Amino acid sequence: MLKNKSLEEFGYNFLGPVLASYIIEVSSKLSLLSNDKSIKVFHLAREGYAFEKAFDLVNSDAYPSSYLNVSRTFLFRILSDIESSWQYSVKHSFEGSLADFLHARFAFSKEQISNLLDEEQAKETIVLPDDYERVCQFLKTKQSEISELVAPVRAVYLEYLNSIGFVNSEVTPVLLDVGYSGTIQKLLTLLVSKDTFGIYMITTTSGDEKVGDNIANIDHVFKTSVKMGGGYLMLDRSMFLEALLTAPNGQFIDILKDLNTEDFHFCYGKRTYTQENFSDLEIVQKGALACLKNCIKSGTVYSTDEVEEIFSAYVTQRNLLPRASWPLFVLDDAISGQGNLNPLTFFGL
């Protein structure tokens, strides 16, 4: 009982102001955006699990919305035969063998990798972004083989996107996520060849970005023009948010379609401690949603300065984090080949 109380209070006091401020400001931005566009909101996996609940509390039936099964790794893979996607999938830092890169970055299976690489190639060490051109050259030489692997999955995923209204030509998709560079949004824009909007907590750059023949409009709530390691704690220590704003499932890595029922089935990657003990995290999120409800009821609005101050206090002082919450701070970083990360350990708290 004491454990549950401490987790809920922690969710209310730490996660609550962040979530409430973000969702209330998103609603304000949507009211302006919807004046000249028909919009639908998409909550990106995995943070979207909590965002969807919070969004529905504020907006009720004001805007249609949907949870969207998506991940950078999955989009990297299904677009890996398309050269214009490599600027997003290959430049992100990585150090390890070429075989490990194809597995971590694109979630190719060992069998698929063995068909793409000979034994010597598999062992080649790469360091990204330094070896960007070298890796792109490899992908180019294997483009037709890769296309055979990914084109059928891409077709199924496009069917899924169509089923939830993402591809609808009369609707402008609005994506909600923590941030930061809008990679998922840009990849989706490239995939479906239509303009998209994204409203994030924090962005490295806000504004219009050309993606192929379309525009990905990137907007922010708390801060923009910041880079990782630049001193802005909500970005530098965003791992604390990502660990708590997650779904019961691991990373989305594949999609299947049942030809008999026409249903889509989703495949997920490894589960961390948080997913294995999700009932604890739900209590934290319950506290955050309670904070949002009280904000709506009382008309309370947290300023960005207040949110930043609250966040900074918690992520720099371990004694403010209840002991019951410590195991929840874990997230997988397979995309960089690093395995699981724990922000408490990473930042020396």
Order of alpha helices (4+ residues) and beta strands (2+ residues): alpha-alpha-beta-alpha-beta-alpha-alpha-beta-alpha-alpha-alpha-beta-alpha-alpha-beta-alpha-beta-beta-beta-alpha-alpha-beta-beta-alpha-alpha-alpha-beta-beta-alpha
